[in-house]
């Protein structure tokens, strides 16, 4: 969303919410059109989260914070031109005497200078871990004096109980006496927040003003209730094919011999073909093609065979390529699986379990999205009835069908089908790997990064939206490094394609 001419893209807003990734808008001069665009994005963002009642309050906060950031940038240009040291309290007071009048009378000059100096105002919105973050940044750190003034204003805000009271008692005309900040704090209090939800930080050359809001608890609970009810009443999803269940039992029997497993797989032409495709793919990098099922079973191992069976059975059970939309989802999943394996092989080679689980977790990470599509119309009607009985808004179910909470749905189905814990855990947390159980966190991060790289290649996300900790785990610190890895994996994938 680079400029004020950009059309509001609801699909990107929805994707950012589903994936828990940030949305960012940057402006150097903050013209009126850009302010309106930021307001539109905020309104759409809150609407998708069922938090529209907060919009009027947060819109005021947004305008106050962006205006203050713009003003702080203008100050830097003004003080520099006047030869004044903004960090010196006396010179600061001197400069502020005519700041407002001088800059307003020559606003175009100062806006041009700000842009030339690369001084920006940045809005960041993010919904993650049941919290909404609204952040406004500008790239000049506050001076100690400015920092003190803001905190003095925040302290004063606690004295007032209404906007009228604040306006009547604020007499200091300097910089508006911070009336805007006082009103903002009073507005946040109206939606149940305190000064603890408001933070002002100055670090790494930036001033960051942050408002943290809890996502409406009823919405969160209702979504969880609907997700669990949805999984419980799904009765038209078939269990795994008998031949695969039989092989799974054999794999779980410690007394089974590899020869028995190989023999049973050989008796199923489709399964045998899939296994040979697997061992002859780039995943195993064999020097010569493998044509024997006995040899393939030994190469893949028990865990590999189990993962392959889960992959094959899931695809068969969900009729993966029945519809064009299904094919699109699975094409994405194949790519994510391949990328996850490549990343694991290159960055986690010493962690055998991570490497072995990477492909199947990548392949099934979006399984929850297909579950909605496979649900029988009768299931949808049952769910609507349950929502009415439990006084849950129909919008909640509509959001579920649109893909919100698909990680949880996929995980619940994986548990229902008795998948290994690692698969269910990674499906559940592939958008927030930091919340996965510690033993599965690296695998979850692998899938998160592979998924984001695939979306990045399709121009659906930008580099700034990647989680920095996830990138650091794989020694990626710049977009140039990411592009190199992305292009290399895309090239290999285009040659090898997916396994199934």
C-alpha positions as CSV (number, residue, x, y, z in Angstrom):
1,X,0.0,0.0,0.0
2,X,2.6,2.5,-1.1
3,X,0.6,5.7,-1.8
4,X,-2.7,7.5,-1.6
5,X,-3.7,6.4,-5.1
6,X,-3.7,2.8,-4.1
7,X,-7.2,1.2,-4.2
8,X,-8.3,-0.3,-0.9
9,X,-7.4,-4.0,-1.2
10,X,-9.7,-5.9,1.1
11,X,-8.2,-9.2,0.1
12,X,-4.8,-8.1,1.5
13,X,-6.4,-6.9,4.7
14,X,-8.1,-10.3,5.1
15,X,-5.0,-12.2,4.4
16,X,-3.0,-10.1,6.9
17,X,-5.5,-10.8,9.6
18,X,-5.6,-14.5,8.9
19,X,-1.8,-14.8,8.8
20,X,-1.2,-12.4,11.7
21,X,1.1,-10.3,9.6
22,X,1.5,-6.5,9.7
23,X,0.0,-4.0,7.3
24,X,2.1,-0.9,6.7
25,X,1.4,2.4,5.0
26,X,4.2,5.0,4.6
27,X,3.9,8.7,3.8
28,X,6.4,11.5,3.7
29,X,4.1,14.5,3.6
30,X,0.8,13.0,4.8
31,X,-1.6,14.9,2.4
32,X,-5.3,14.8,3.2
33,X,-5.9,12.0,0.7
34,X,-3.4,9.8,2.5
35,X,-5.0,10.5,5.9
36,X,-8.3,9.5,4.4
37,X,-6.8,6.3,3.0
38,X,-5.3,5.4,6.4
39,X,-8.7,5.9,7.9
40,X,-10.3,3.6,5.3
41,X,-7.8,0.9,5.9
42,X,-8.3,1.1,9.7
43,X,-12.1,0.9,9.3
44,X,-11.8,-2.1,7.0
45,X,-9.3,-3.8,9.3
46,X,-11.5,-3.4,12.4
47,X,-14.6,-4.5,10.4
48,X,-12.9,-7.8,9.5
49,X,-12.1,-8.3,13.2
50,X,-15.7,-7.5,14.3
51,X,-14.3,-4.5,16.1
52,X,-16.1,-1.7,14.2
53,X,-17.5,0.0,17.4
54,X,-13.9,1.0,18.1
55,X,-13.5,2.7,14.8
56,X,-14.5,6.3,15.7
57,X,-12.3,6.3,18.8
58,X,-9.3,4.8,17.0
59,X,-9.8,7.1,14.0
60,X,-9.3,10.1,16.3
61,X,-6.2,8.4,17.8
62,X,-4.8,7.7,14.4
63,X,-5.2,11.3,13.2
64,X,-3.7,12.6,16.4
65,X,-0.7,10.3,16.2
66,X,0.0,10.8,12.5
67,X,-0.3,14.6,12.8
68,X,2.1,14.6,15.8
69,X,4.6,12.5,13.8
70,X,4.4,14.8,10.8
71,X,4.8,17.8,13.1
72,X,7.9,16.2,14.8
73,X,9.5,15.7,11.3
74,X,8.7,19.3,10.4
75,X,10.4,20.5,13.6
76,X,13.6,18.8,12.6
77,X,13.7,20.6,9.3
78,X,12.7,24.0,10.9
79,X,15.3,23.8,13.7
80,X,18.0,22.8,11.3
81,X,17.2,25.8,9.1
82,X,17.2,28.2,12.1
83,X,20.5,26.8,13.3
84,X,18.9,25.8,16.6
85,X,19.8,22.7,18.7
86,X,16.6,20.8,19.3
87,X,18.1,18.9,22.1
88,X,18.9,22.1,24.1
89,X,15.9,23.0,26.3
90,X,16.4,26.8,26.0
91,X,16.9,26.7,22.2
92,X,13.9,24.4,22.0
93,X,11.7,26.9,23.7
94,X,13.1,29.7,21.5
95,X,12.4,27.7,18.3
96,X,8.9,26.8,19.3
97,X,7.9,30.5,19.7
98,X,7.4,31.0,16.0
99,X,7.4,27.4,14.8
100,X,3.7,27.1,14.1
101,X,3.3,30.4,12.3
102,X,6.5,30.1,10.3
103,X,5.8,26.6,9.1
104,X,2.1,27.1,8.3
105,X,3.0,30.2,6.2
106,X,5.4,28.1,4.1
107,X,4.1,24.6,4.4
108,X,4.9,23.5,0.9
109,X,8.6,24.3,1.5
110,X,8.7,22.3,4.7
111,X,6.9,19.3,3.2
112,X,9.3,19.2,0.3
113,X,12.2,19.4,2.6
114,X,10.8,16.6,4.8
115,X,10.5,14.3,1.7
116,X,14.0,15.2,0.5
117,X,15.3,14.3,3.9
118,X,13.5,11.0,3.8
119,X,11.5,11.7,7.0
120,X,8.5,9.5,7.0
121,X,5.3,8.7,8.9
122,X,4.4,5.0,9.0
123,X,1.2,3.4,10.1
124,X,1.3,-0.3,11.1
125,X,-1.7,-2.4,11.9
126,X,-1.5,-6.0,13.1
127,X,-3.9,-8.6,14.7
128,X,-2.0,-11.4,16.4
129,X,-2.3,-13.5,19.6
130,X,-5.7,-12.0,20.4
131,X,-4.4,-8.4,20.3
132,X,-4.7,-5.6,17.9
133,X,-1.6,-3.3,17.5
134,X,-2.0,0.2,16.0
135,X,1.5,1.7,15.7
136,X,2.6,5.1,14.2
137,X,6.3,5.6,13.6
138,X,8.4,8.5,12.4
139,X,12.2,8.3,11.8
140,X,13.5,10.8,14.2
141,X,14.1,10.0,17.8
142,X,12.5,12.2,20.5
143,X,14.7,14.4,22.6
144,X,14.6,14.0,26.3
145,X,12.7,17.2,26.6
146,X,10.0,16.1,24.1
147,X,9.8,12.7,25.9
148,X,9.3,14.4,29.2
149,X,6.6,16.7,27.9
150,X,4.6,13.8,26.4
151,X,4.7,11.9,29.7
152,X,3.7,15.0,31.6
153,X,0.7,15.3,29.3
154,X,-0.2,11.6,29.9
155,X,0.0,12.2,33.6
156,X,-2.3,15.3,33.3
157,X,-4.8,13.2,31.3
158,X,-5.5,11.1,34.4
159,X,-6.8,14.2,36.1
160,X,-9.8,14.6,33.8
161,X,-13.0,12.6,33.5
162,X,-14.4,14.2,30.4
163,X,-13.3,16.0,27.2
164,X,-15.2,19.1,28.3
165,X,-13.4,19.2,31.6
166,X,-10.1,18.8,29.8
167,X,-10.8,21.6,27.3
168,X,-11.9,24.0,30.0
169,X,-8.9,23.5,32.2
170,X,-6.1,23.3,29.6
171,X,-4.7,26.9,29.4
172,X,-1.2,26.5,28.1
173,X,-1.3,27.4,24.4
174,X,2.2,26.0,23.7
175,X,1.9,23.2,21.2
176,X,-1.8,23.0,21.9
177,X,-0.9,22.1,25.5
178,X,-1.2,18.5,24.5
179,X,-4.9,18.6,24.5
180,X,-5.0,16.2,21.6
181,X,-3.1,13.5,23.6
182,X,-5.4,14.1,26.6
183,X,-8.5,13.7,24.5
184,X,-7.0,10.6,23.0
185,X,-6.4,9.0,26.4
186,X,-10.0,9.8,27.4
187,X,-11.2,8.2,24.2
188,X,-9.2,5.0,24.9
189,X,-10.7,4.9,28.4
190,X,-14.2,5.0,26.8
191,X,-13.4,1.6,25.2
192,X,-12.1,0.1,28.4
193,X,-8.4,0.8,28.0
194,X,-5.9,2.5,30.3
195,X,-2.6,4.3,29.9
196,X,-0.9,0.9,30.0
197,X,-2.4,0.2,26.6
198,X,-0.6,3.3,25.2
199,X,3.2,3.3,24.7
200,X,5.7,5.8,23.5
201,X,9.1,4.5,22.6
202,X,12.2,6.1,21.1
203,X,14.8,3.7,19.7
204,X,17.0,3.0,16.7
205,X,16.4,6.4,15.1
206,X,12.6,6.1,15.3
207,X,9.8,7.4,17.6
208,X,7.1,4.7,18.0
209,X,3.7,5.4,19.4
210,X,1.8,2.2,20.0
211,X,-1.8,1.3,21.1
212,X,-2.4,-2.3,22.1
213,X,-6.0,-3.4,22.2
214,X,-7.4,-6.8,23.2
215,X,-9.6,-8.4,20.5
216,X,-13.2,-8.6,21.7
217,X,-13.3,-11.6,24.0
218,X,-16.8,-12.6,22.9
219,X,-15.7,-12.7,19.2
220,X,-12.7,-14.8,20.1
221,X,-14.7,-17.3,22.2
222,X,-17.5,-17.5,19.7
223,X,-15.0,-18.3,16.9
224,X,-13.5,-21.0,19.1
225,X,-16.9,-22.5,19.9
226,X,-18.0,-22.5,16.3
227,X,-14.7,-24.1,15.2
228,X,-15.1,-27.0,17.7
229,X,-18.8,-27.5,16.9
230,X,-18.0,-27.5,13.2
231,X,-15.5,-30.3,13.5
232,X,-17.8,-32.3,15.8
233,X,-20.7,-32.4,13.4
234,X,-18.7,-33.1,10.3
235,X,-19.8,-36.6,9.5
236,X,-19.4,-36.7,5.7
237,X,-15.6,-36.6,5.7
238,X,-14.5,-40.2,5.0
239,X,-11.9,-41.9,7.2
240,X,-8.7,-43.1,5.5
241,X,-8.9,-45.9,2.9
242,X,-8.7,-49.4,4.4
243,X,-5.4,-50.3,2.7
244,X,-3.7,-47.3,4.2
245,X,-5.1,-47.9,7.7
246,X,-3.8,-51.5,7.4
247,X,-0.3,-50.3,6.5
248,X,-0.4,-47.8,9.4
249,X,-1.2,-50.6,11.8
250,X,1.7,-52.5,10.5
251,X,4.0,-49.5,10.9
252,X,2.9,-49.1,14.5
253,X,3.6,-52.7,15.3
254,X,7.2,-52.9,16.7
255,X,7.4,-56.6,15.6
256,X,6.7,-55.8,11.9
257,X,9.4,-56.4,9.4
258,X,10.3,-54.0,6.6
259,X,9.7,-56.8,4.1
260,X,6.1,-57.1,5.2
261,X,5.6,-53.4,4.9
262,X,7.2,-53.4,1.4
263,X,5.0,-56.3,0.3
264,X,1.8,-54.6,1.4
265,X,2.7,-51.4,-0.4
266,X,3.7,-53.3,-3.5
267,X,0.2,-54.8,-3.6
268,X,-1.3,-51.3,-4.1
269,X,-0.2,-49.9,-7.5
270,X,-1.1,-46.3,-6.7
271,X,0.7,-46.4,-3.3
272,X,3.8,-48.1,-4.8
273,X,3.9,-45.4,-7.5
274,X,3.7,-42.6,-4.9
275,X,6.5,-44.1,-2.9
276,X,8.8,-44.4,-5.9
277,X,8.0,-40.8,-6.8
278,X,8.9,-39.8,-3.3
279,X,12.3,-41.5,-3.2
280,X,13.2,-40.4,-6.7
281,X,12.4,-36.7,-6.1
282,X,14.8,-34.0,-5.3
283,X,14.0,-34.6,-1.6
284,X,16.3,-37.7,-1.5
285,X,18.9,-36.6,-4.1
286,X,19.7,-40.1,-5.1
287,X,22.7,-40.6,-7.5
288,X,20.7,-43.3,-9.4
289,X,16.9,-43.9,-9.7
290,X,15.3,-46.3,-7.2
291,X,13.0,-48.8,-8.8
292,X,12.5,-51.3,-6.0
293,X,9.8,-50.9,-3.3
294,X,12.0,-52.9,-0.9
295,X,14.8,-50.5,-1.4
296,X,12.5,-47.5,-1.2
297,X,11.0,-48.5,2.1
298,X,14.5,-48.8,3.6
299,X,15.5,-45.4,2.2
300,X,12.4,-43.6,3.4
301,X,12.2,-45.3,6.8
302,X,9.2,-45.9,9.1
303,X,8.6,-42.2,9.8
304,X,8.9,-41.3,6.2
305,X,6.4,-44.0,5.2
306,X,4.0,-42.8,7.9
307,X,4.2,-39.2,6.6
308,X,3.8,-40.4,3.0
309,X,0.6,-42.4,3.9
310,X,-0.9,-39.4,5.8
311,X,-0.2,-37.2,2.7
312,X,-1.7,-39.7,0.2
313,X,-4.7,-40.5,2.4
314,X,-5.5,-36.9,3.1
315,X,-5.4,-36.0,-0.6
316,X,-7.6,-39.0,-1.5
317,X,-10.1,-38.3,1.4
318,X,-10.5,-34.6,0.4
319,X,-10.7,-35.2,-3.3
320,X,-7.8,-32.8,-3.8
321,X,-8.3,-32.0,-7.5
322,X,-12.0,-32.2,-7.7
323,X,-12.5,-28.5,-8.2
324,X,-10.3,-25.8,-9.7
325,X,-10.1,-23.9,-6.4
326,X,-9.0,-27.2,-4.7
327,X,-6.3,-27.6,-7.2
328,X,-5.1,-24.0,-6.6
329,X,-4.9,-24.7,-2.8
330,X,-3.0,-27.9,-3.3
331,X,-0.6,-26.4,-5.8
332,X,0.3,-23.9,-3.2
333,X,0.6,-26.7,-0.6
334,X,2.9,-28.7,-2.8
335,X,5.1,-25.7,-3.2
336,X,5.2,-24.9,0.5
337,X,6.0,-28.6,1.2
338,X,8.9,-28.6,-1.3
339,X,10.3,-25.3,0.0
340,X,10.0,-26.5,3.6
341,X,12.0,-29.6,2.8
342,X,14.6,-27.6,0.9
343,X,15.0,-25.2,3.8
344,X,15.2,-28.0,6.3
345,X,17.8,-29.9,4.2
346,X,19.9,-26.8,3.9
347,X,19.5,-25.2,7.4
348,X,18.5,-28.1,9.7
349,X,20.5,-31.0,8.2
350,X,21.6,-32.1,11.7
351,X,18.0,-32.3,12.9
352,X,16.8,-35.4,11.2
353,X,13.2,-35.3,12.6
354,X,12.7,-31.7,11.4
355,X,13.9,-32.7,7.9
356,X,11.7,-35.8,7.9
357,X,8.5,-33.9,9.0
358,X,9.0,-30.8,6.9
359,X,7.4,-32.0,3.7
360,X,4.2,-33.5,5.2
361,X,3.6,-30.5,7.5
362,X,4.0,-28.2,4.5
363,X,1.7,-30.2,2.4
364,X,-1.1,-30.3,5.0
365,X,-0.6,-26.8,6.5
366,X,-3.8,-25.4,4.8
367,X,-5.9,-28.5,5.2
368,X,-8.4,-26.5,7.2
369,X,-9.3,-24.4,4.2
370,X,-10.3,-27.5,2.2
371,X,-12.5,-28.8,5.1
372,X,-14.9,-25.9,4.7
373,X,-15.2,-26.6,1.0
374,X,-15.9,-30.3,1.6
375,X,-18.5,-29.7,4.2
376,X,-21.9,-30.9,3.1
377,X,-24.6,-28.2,2.7
378,X,-26.5,-29.9,5.6
379,X,-23.5,-29.2,7.8
380,X,-23.7,-25.5,7.1
381,X,-27.4,-25.5,8.0
382,X,-26.6,-27.4,11.2
383,X,-24.0,-24.8,12.1
384,X,-26.3,-21.9,11.5
385,X,-28.8,-23.5,13.8
386,X,-26.2,-24.0,16.5
387,X,-25.1,-20.4,16.2
388,X,-28.7,-19.3,16.7
389,X,-29.0,-21.6,19.8
390,X,-25.8,-20.2,21.3
391,X,-26.6,-16.6,20.4
392,X,-23.6,-16.4,18.1
393,X,-23.7,-14.0,15.3
394,X,-24.0,-15.5,11.8
395,X,-21.0,-13.3,10.8
396,X,-18.8,-15.5,13.0
397,X,-19.7,-18.6,10.9
398,X,-19.3,-16.6,7.7
399,X,-15.7,-15.6,8.8
400,X,-15.0,-19.3,9.5
401,X,-16.1,-20.2,6.0
402,X,-13.9,-17.4,4.6
403,X,-10.8,-19.0,6.2
404,X,-10.5,-17.3,9.5
405,X,-9.3,-19.8,12.1
406,X,-8.4,-22.3,9.4
407,X,-5.3,-23.3,11.3
408,X,-7.4,-24.4,14.3
409,X,-9.9,-26.2,12.1
410,X,-7.1,-28.1,10.3
411,X,-5.5,-29.0,13.6
412,X,-8.8,-30.3,15.1
413,X,-9.3,-32.5,12.0
414,X,-5.7,-33.8,12.2
415,X,-6.4,-34.7,15.8
416,X,-9.7,-36.4,14.8
417,X,-7.8,-38.5,12.3
418,X,-5.1,-39.3,14.8
419,X,-2.2,-37.6,13.0
420,X,1.1,-37.4,14.9
421,X,1.1,-34.5,17.3
422,X,3.8,-32.6,15.3
423,X,1.5,-32.3,12.3
424,X,-1.5,-31.1,14.2
425,X,0.6,-28.6,16.1
426,X,2.3,-27.2,13.0
427,X,-1.1,-26.9,11.2
428,X,-2.4,-25.0,14.2
429,X,0.5,-22.6,14.5
430,X,1.8,-22.2,10.9
431,X,0.9,-18.4,11.1
432,X,2.2,-18.0,14.7
433,X,5.1,-20.4,15.1
434,X,6.3,-18.7,18.3
435,X,3.2,-20.2,20.0
436,X,3.9,-23.8,19.0
437,X,5.2,-26.3,21.5
438,X,9.0,-25.9,21.9
439,X,9.8,-29.3,20.4
440,X,7.8,-28.4,17.2
441,X,8.7,-24.7,17.0
442,X,11.4,-25.0,14.4
443,X,9.2,-27.1,12.1
444,X,6.3,-24.6,12.5
445,X,8.7,-21.8,11.7
446,X,9.9,-23.7,8.6
447,X,6.3,-23.9,7.4
448,X,5.6,-20.3,8.2
449,X,8.6,-19.1,6.2
450,X,7.9,-21.4,3.3
451,X,4.3,-20.3,3.2
452,X,5.3,-16.6,3.3
453,X,7.9,-17.1,0.5
454,X,5.3,-18.7,-1.7
455,X,3.0,-15.7,-1.1
456,X,5.9,-13.3,-1.6
457,X,6.6,-14.9,-5.0
458,X,2.9,-14.2,-5.9
459,X,3.2,-10.5,-4.8
460,X,0.7,-11.1,-2.0
461,X,3.0,-10.1,0.8
462,X,6.0,-7.8,1.1
463,X,9.4,-8.3,2.8
464,X,8.5,-6.0,5.8
465,X,5.6,-8.4,6.6
466,X,7.9,-11.3,7.4
467,X,8.5,-12.0,11.0
468,X,12.1,-11.0,11.7
469,X,12.7,-13.7,14.3
470,X,11.7,-16.4,11.8
471,X,14.0,-14.9,9.2
472,X,16.9,-14.8,11.7
473,X,16.4,-18.5,12.5
474,X,17.5,-19.1,8.9
475,X,20.1,-16.4,8.8
476,X,18.1,-14.1,6.6
477,X,18.5,-10.4,7.4
478,X,18.0,-8.6,4.1
479,X,15.5,-8.7,1.3
480,X,18.4,-9.5,-1.1
481,X,19.1,-12.7,0.8
482,X,15.4,-13.6,0.7
483,X,15.2,-13.0,-3.0
484,X,18.3,-15.2,-3.6
485,X,16.8,-18.1,-1.6
486,X,13.3,-17.6,-3.1
487,X,14.6,-17.7,-6.7
488,X,16.8,-20.7,-6.1
489,X,13.9,-22.7,-4.6
490,X,11.5,-21.6,-7.3
491,X,13.9,-22.7,-10.0
492,X,14.4,-26.2,-8.5
493,X,10.7,-26.6,-7.8
494,X,9.9,-25.7,-11.5
495,X,12.1,-28.6,-12.5
496,X,11.0,-31.2,-10.0
497,X,7.4,-30.1,-9.3
498,X,5.4,-31.7,-6.6
499,X,5.7,-35.3,-5.5
500,X,2.1,-36.3,-5.7
